[in-house]
Amino acid sequence: MTRVYFPLRSNVNWFQSQELRTQLDVRLKETLLLYDEVVIEDGTFIADITEQGSFYPFFPPGSIPQDQRVIQWERDISPTDMKLGFKIEGSEGPFQTLLAGKTIARYKIDFFDLTRGSSLHDADFVTHVVLSDTQLQGDVLNAIRRECFHDQSRLNLDLSSDWIRDLVIKSLNRDAIVASIIRAAVIVDPTHEAVLRQKCYLPDDVVPPGSEEQIALQHVISVAAPDFASLSIDDVLELREDSSWYEFRTLLGELVMSVLEDPTVLSNRMRFEEEIGRSFSKTLLKELSARYRDTRSLAISIGLGFASNLTGVGIPAALVELGKGVADWLMDRRSWLAFLLKIQAKTIKSDNQG
């Protein structure tokens, strides 16, 4: 059983622009195809950061109307003078200011806006969790505080404000500790990943532990369906229910194991990706050759197949075109190759509808 956790706070930078939100959407859809269980933090996280302090409340589902569960970033909200405080109801005393100043960062983030209208909440392998600080036990909160205290003095982070730095550190430690408690891998944005690498003394070129199959999946998808981003979440959920999904998962594990016969490849991500590419190319050609003993009649369609995207292996001139009958035959079979053809067929259909 493999599990992955999608927290809100440590993915905040994916929400900055539409382009980055598209990357987050693709990452989510890749995750739906890779893990047995996906855990997504539900709720709305809002942050107001000034030159003198910060305020970042979390709102669980139901505490604000659904039409207000939208994504907003500082580009959408003009920096303004902010004053935060309180006054006891019925009291004649003055307003007590807790935080004031001009905002340097403001945002509201929520996965709900990315998945609105999809069937994600109905998927039996997807769990939505609500994790406010009041729901975390005291020893968990103490562990988060201890990690933050050490990180604030030992990490060298190039961020525009100490308040932003402290929030990044707290968000990462909070989400990493929660992920460890629920025995899950954790998905974070590049800013928080850089902090995690510093904490673990992990050089930039090294493949992060546990990400090997994610990298393999990204390569295989890029070969089989370069327009994977055009698929909806419901398209991906439908693919996940296909019986050949298990064979696809097995393929990813076998690709990684074949490359890790030389574990030194993990010291360089680019090299690891190249080796994954070579291994997949060989595996694909071997699979097709096994099905068609007469290589003169073997063909890979540029429209339906993967020849134009293969790397590391030359494509023989005898590989011409995969007939429609053969493609239909493959798609009716329970195999990882059938699964890839189904992904590609869905992306073609999606592009045509678009």
C-alpha positions, -999 to 999 in steps of 0.1 A, spaced: 0 0 0 14 34 -10 0 66 2 7 103 -6 -3 135 12 -12 167 -6 -10 195 21 -22 231 15 5 252 32 36 236 16 21 239 -19 12 276 -16 36 287 -44 18 264 -70 -11 288 -66 7 320 -77 -3 320 -114 -25 301 -138 6 285 -153 17 271 -120 -18 260 -111 -18 240 -143 14 223 -132 -2 216 -98 -32 201 -116 -10 178 -137 9 168 -105 -24 159 -89 -35 138 -119 -1 120 -120 -5 112 -84 -40 97 -90 -24 72 -113 6 64 -91 -5 58 -55 -29 34 -39 -43 62 -16 -42 99 -20 -48 122 11 -57 158 3 -59 185 29 -94 201 28 -101 237 37 -90 273 30 -57 288 41 -54 326 41 -22 346 48 -16 383 54 21 391 58 33 426 66 67 441 73 60 437 110 42 404 114 19 378 99 -15 364 103 -25 331 86 -58 315 97 -72 282 84 -109 278 77 -123 242 76 -149 232 50 -183 247 58 -170 277 77 -171 299 45 -195 296 16 -184 274 -13 -186 303 -38 -159 320 -16 -136 290 -17 -115 305 -45 -78 310 -52 -65 346 -47 -29 357 -48 -11 390 -41 -12 398 -78 -50 398 -75 -52 416 -42 -34 450 -42 -11 455 -12 -29 477 14 -25 490 49 -38 463 72 -48 465 109 -57 433 128 -70 433 163 -101 429 185 -126 447 207 -146 430 234 -183 431 224 -202 456 245 -170 471 258 -163 509 256 -126 502 256 -104 510 225 -98 486 196 -67 464 205 -43 462 176 -24 429 172 -9 434 137 -6 465 115 14 477 85 15 474 47 11 439 34 40 424 15 23 391 7 -14 381 7 -31 350 -6 -60 326 -2 -55 290 -14 -78 260 -15 -77 228 -35 -115 230 -38 -112 256 -66 -89 232 -86 -112 202 -83 -146 220 -84 -171 200 -104 -151 168 -105 -158 134 -89 -127 135 -68 -147 136 -35 -164 104 -45 -133 84 -54 -129 56 -28 -91 58 -28 -90 96 -21 -93 109 15 -100 145 23 -87 155 57 -91 186 78 -61 195 100 -63 227 119 -38 232 148 -65 225 173 -68 190 159 -31 182 163 -21 166 196 3 185 219 33 163 213 29 169 175 27 206 180 58 205 202 77 186 176 68 212 150 79 240 172 112 223 180 120 217 143 111 253 135 133 267 163 163 247 149 156 255 113 153 293 118 189 294 130 206 268 108 189 271 74 201 297 49 170 307 30 169 334 3 134 348 10 123 384 9 111 386 45 118 369 79 81 366 83 78 348 50 108 326 59 92 316 92 59 307 76 77 286 49 96 267 77 66 262 98 45 250 69 71 225 58 77 211 92 40 209 100 32 190 67 63 168 68 55 157 104 18 150 96 29 130 65 52 109 86 24 102 111 1 89 85 29 70 68 27 90 35 49 105 10 44 143 8 40 165 -22 54 201 -18 61 230 -41 97 238 -53 102 265 -26 94 241 2 113 212 -15 144 234 -15 140 239 23 135 201 27 167 195 8 186 218 31 172 201 62 183 167 48 216 179 34 205 167 0 222 183 -30 201 197 -58 211 171 -84 203 141 -62 170 122 -69 148 128 -38 141 95 -19 107 80 -28 103 100 -60 118 74 -84 84 60 -96 70 96 -100 99 104 -123 93 72 -143 56 80 -146 63 115 -158 86 101 -185 63 74 -197 33 98 -198 54 123 -218 61 96 -244 27 81 -246 5 112 -241 23 145 -243 -10 163 -240 -18 146 -207 -25 180 -191 -56 183 -213 -73 154 -195 -98 163 -168 -96 148 -133 -127 127 -142 -108 113 -172 -79 103 -150 -103 87 -124 -119 67 -152 -84 55 -163 -76 46 -128 -106 22 -127 -94 3 -158 -82 -32 -151 -49 -26 -169 -40 1 -144 -23 -25 -122 -1 -37 -151 9 0 -156 19 4 -120 39 -28 -123 57 -14 -153 68 17 -134 82 -4 -106 101 -26 -131 116 4 -149 129 18 -117 143 -15 -105 161 -20 -139 177 14 -136 187 10 -99 209 -20 -108 234 8 -107 223 29 -77 248 56 -84 223 70 -110 204 85 -80 232 110 -75 223 128 -107 186 134 -116 193 141 -153 212 108 -156 184 89 -138 158 104 -162 179 94 -192 183 59 -180 146 56 -174 140 68 -209 164 42 -223 148 14 -202 113 23 -213 122 25 -250 138 -10 -248 108 -24 -228 83 -9 -253 101 -23 -284 106 -57 -267 68 -58 -258 58 -50 -294 84 -74 -309 71 -102 -287 36 -97 -300 47 -95 -337 74 -121 -345 76 -108 -381 94 -75 -375 89 -66 -412 52 -62 -404 56 -46 -370 47 -9 -369 42 19 -345 18 46 -355 29 82 -350 -7 91 -343 -16 62 -320 18 49 -309 50 63 -294 78 62 -320 82 99 -323 89 103 -286 112 74 -279 148 81 -268 179 60 -264 170 34 -290 170 37 -328 137 29 -345 142 3 -374 129 14 -408 107 -18 -407 85 -2 -380 61 16 -402 25 20 -391 3 2 -365 -30 -7 -382 -63 2 -366 -72 -34 -361 -40 -40 -341 -45 -9 -320 -81 -21 -312 -68 -55 -303 -42 -41 -279 -67 -18 -262 -90 -48 -255 -62 -65 -236 -52 -62 -200 -16 -49 -203 4 -18 -196 6 -12 -233 -32 -12 -236 -33 13 -207 -9 37 -224 -30 35 -256 -61 43 -236 -44 73 -221 -34 85 -255 -69 79 -270 -84 100 -242 -60 129 -248 -68 128 -285 -105 129 -278 -100 157 -253 -80 177 -278 -106 172 -304 -134 183 -281 -113 213 -270 
